[in-house]
Amino acid sequence: MGRYRAPHWRRGPGYPDRPLDTNVEFYTALALEAVGLPRELFTLAFAMGRVLGWTAHIFEQEQSGRLIRPASRYTGPLPDGRMATAIAG
C-alpha cells in the first residue's frame, strides 16, 4: 500500500497564514464514505464514538474509585502568581 500524505487545508479569515492539519476524523470520514454512510450521519458517527469513549472512562473510574489523571503536569503560573512546579507533588 502506498504512503498517502493528508492535505493541509487553510483556515478561515481568523488564521489565514496557518495550515489546518488533518486529524483522525479526516481518515474516519474517508472510511465512512467508503462504506456508504450518508454524509448527513458523519457528525452523529463522530459523536457516538466520543460518547462511547467518555462512557468507558466513567466505568473505569467507577471500578478504581478514583479519577483518571493525565501523566503530564501543568507547569505554568497559578492564579495567585505561584508556579505550579513549586507545589507539584
One Martini backbone bead per residue (centre of mass of N, CA, C, O) as a GRO file, in nm:
protein
   89
    1MET     BB    1   0.096   0.036   0.024
    2GLY     BB    2   0.082   0.353  -0.011
    3ARG     BB    3   0.179   0.666   0.070
    4TYR     BB    4  -0.023   0.906   0.244
    5ARG     BB    5  -0.079   1.254   0.221
    6ALA     BB    6  -0.226   1.483   0.385
    7PRO     BB    7  -0.388   1.758   0.357
    8HIS     BB    8  -0.376   2.110   0.367
    9TRP     BB    9  -0.575   2.339   0.520
   10ARG     BB   10  -0.735   2.635   0.528
   11ARG     BB   11  -0.822   2.874   0.713
   12GLY     BB   12  -0.984   3.117   0.801
   13PRO     BB   13  -0.958   3.459   0.857
   14GLY     BB   14  -0.824   3.420   1.150
   15TYR     BB   15  -0.599   3.196   0.996
   16PRO     BB   16  -0.436   3.248   0.709
   17ASP     BB   17  -0.115   3.135   0.784
   18ARG     BB   18  -0.240   2.860   0.890
   19PRO     BB   19  -0.249   2.537   0.889
   20LEU     BB   20  -0.474   2.257   0.859
   21ASP     BB   21  -0.457   1.978   1.011
   22THR     BB   22  -0.512   1.661   1.011
   23ASN     BB   23  -0.718   1.409   1.147
   24VAL     BB   24  -0.897   1.133   1.228
   25GLU     BB   25  -1.160   1.234   1.084
   26PHE     BB   26  -1.059   1.223   0.799
   27TYR     BB   27  -1.027   0.908   0.788
   28THR     BB   28  -1.310   0.838   0.882
   29ALA     BB   29  -1.457   0.970   0.645
   30LEU     BB   30  -1.340   0.782   0.433
   31ALA     BB   31  -1.464   0.523   0.553
   32LEU     BB   32  -1.762   0.612   0.554
   33GLU     BB   33  -1.775   0.658   0.251
   34ALA     BB   34  -1.691   0.365   0.164
   35VAL     BB   35  -1.955   0.230   0.320
   36GLY     BB   36  -2.210   0.449   0.264
   37LEU     BB   37  -2.242   0.678   0.450
   38PRO     BB   38  -2.409   0.940   0.504
   39ARG     BB   39  -2.308   1.263   0.556
   40GLU     BB   40  -2.534   1.336   0.767
   41LEU     BB   41  -2.395   1.103   0.977
   42PHE     BB   42  -2.107   1.184   1.064
   43THR     BB   43  -2.148   1.343   1.327
   44LEU     BB   44  -2.282   1.111   1.476
   45ALA     BB   45  -2.046   0.913   1.458
   46PHE     BB   46  -1.842   1.087   1.613
   47ALA     BB   47  -2.011   1.122   1.873
   48MET     BB   48  -2.041   0.824   1.949
   49GLY     BB   49  -1.741   0.771   1.997
   50ARG     BB   50  -1.706   0.974   2.227
   51VAL     BB   51  -1.924   0.867   2.421
   52LEU     BB   52  -1.800   0.587   2.452
   53GLY     BB   53  -1.535   0.688   2.576
   54TRP     BB   54  -1.655   0.833   2.821
   55THR     BB   55  -1.798   0.583   2.936
   56ALA     BB   56  -1.544   0.417   2.982
   57HIS     BB   57  -1.423   0.614   3.189
   58ILE     BB   58  -1.645   0.587   3.398
   59PHE     BB   59  -1.613   0.284   3.451
   60GLU     BB   60  -1.318   0.302   3.535
   61GLN     BB   61  -1.366   0.494   3.778
   62GLU     BB   62  -1.562   0.307   3.935
   63GLN     BB   63  -1.358   0.069   3.977
   64SER     BB   64  -1.119   0.248   4.121
   65GLY     BB   65  -1.225   0.521   4.280
   66ARG     BB   66  -1.090   0.720   4.063
   67LEU     BB   67  -0.944   0.953   3.894
   68ILE     BB   68  -0.820   1.020   3.589
   69ARG     BB   69  -0.486   1.106   3.525
   70PRO     BB   70  -0.259   1.265   3.377
   71ALA     BB   71   0.090   1.249   3.323
   72SER     BB   72   0.089   1.539   3.314
   73ARG     BB   73   0.207   1.873   3.402
   74TYR     BB   74   0.149   2.176   3.520
   75THR     BB   75   0.390   2.475   3.487
   76GLY     BB   76   0.243   2.722   3.534
   77PRO     BB   77   0.067   2.970   3.642
   78LEU     BB   78  -0.112   3.069   3.903
   79PRO     BB   79  -0.353   3.279   4.015
   80ASP     BB   80  -0.146   3.372   4.264
   81GLY     BB   81   0.160   3.341   4.101
   82ARG     BB   82   0.248   3.078   4.132
   83MET     BB   83   0.415   2.789   4.065
   84ALA     BB   84   0.331   2.464   3.998
   85THR     BB   85   0.610   2.324   4.063
   86ALA     BB   86   0.617   2.404   4.373
   87ILE     BB   87   0.341   2.203   4.433
   88ALA     BB   88   0.429   1.954   4.313
   89GLY     BB   89   0.414   1.595   4.396
   0.00000   0.00000   0.00000
